Amino acid sequence: MKHLYYSEEENSNIIVAKCFYFYESKELDKYVKKILKK
């Protein structure tokens, strides 16, 4: 598992970090589509 880099001060950066994690897990597509629908 790769260490995610993000600033705990900004939730948006945490979401980006999660996107990179899901990309590694081949789940980025599903995750991004959920974000775009919001």
Secondary structure as GFF3:
##gff-version 3
##sequence-region A 1 38
A	DSSP	alpha_helix	11	24	.	.	.	ID=ss1
A	DSSP	alpha_helix	28	37	.	.	.	ID=ss2
###
